[in-house]
């Protein structure tokens, strides 16, 4: 329920979305956070903005299946077969029709891959697609943030 509310907020935040209907798969936004996100007294926080990037979808990937870069959350290689690559539009919106299953999502940044989330089993940005359902996701790219 929380993911659906967040996605609806994302749709309201980006009212010019043009998309086709995905009956089963992933629908979401890629949002960029810049610099320090810590709250400061008297200073309004910066809202993340949608960015046009490539979203790479792999079968569920464990941390042991990637080669890390020096910068946290960046990887130079993923040792798993690419399922699909989709392009987020200028608002960050993307969608992908997928079979039921569990997947990992990576943001392509130059020659590297970014995955800012990890679950308790060390799976990178895990997403579950269920039969005849859309899975709503928000991917955050933390540009310039030390993690």
Rosetta blueprint (number, residue, H / E / L):
1 X L
2 X H
3 X H
4 X H
5 X H
6 X H
7 X H
8 X H
9 X H
10 X H
11 X H
12 X H
13 X H
14 X L
15 X L
16 X L
17 X L
18 X L
19 X L
20 X L
21 X L
22 X L
23 X L
24 X L
25 X E
26 X E
27 X E
28 X E
29 X E
30 X E
31 X E
32 X E
33 X E
34 X E
35 X L
36 X L
37 X L
38 X L
39 X L
40 X E
41 X L
42 X L
43 X E
44 X L
45 X L
46 X L
47 X L
48 X L
49 X E
50 X E
51 X L
52 X L
53 X L
54 X E
55 X E
56 X E
57 X E
58 X E
59 X E
60 X L
61 X L
62 X E
63 X H
64 X H
65 X H
66 X E
67 X E
68 X E
69 X L
70 X L
71 X L
72 X L
73 X L
74 X E
75 X E
76 X E
77 X E
78 X E
79 X L
80 X L
81 X L
82 X E
83 X E
84 X E
85 X E
86 X E
87 X E
88 X L
89 X L
90 X L
91 X L
92 X L
93 X E
94 X E
95 X E
96 X E
97 X E
98 X L
99 X L
100 X L
101 X E
102 X E
103 X E
104 X E
105 X E
106 X E
107 X E
108 X E
109 X E
110 X L
111 X L
112 X E
113 X E
114 X E
115 X L
116 X L
117 X L
118 X E
119 X L
120 X L
121 X L
122 X L
123 X E
124 X E
125 X L
126 X E
127 X E
128 X E
129 X E
130 X L
131 X L
132 X L
133 X L
134 X E
135 X E
136 X E
137 X E
138 X E
139 X E
140 X E
141 X E
142 X E
143 X E
144 X L
145 X L
146 X L
147 X L
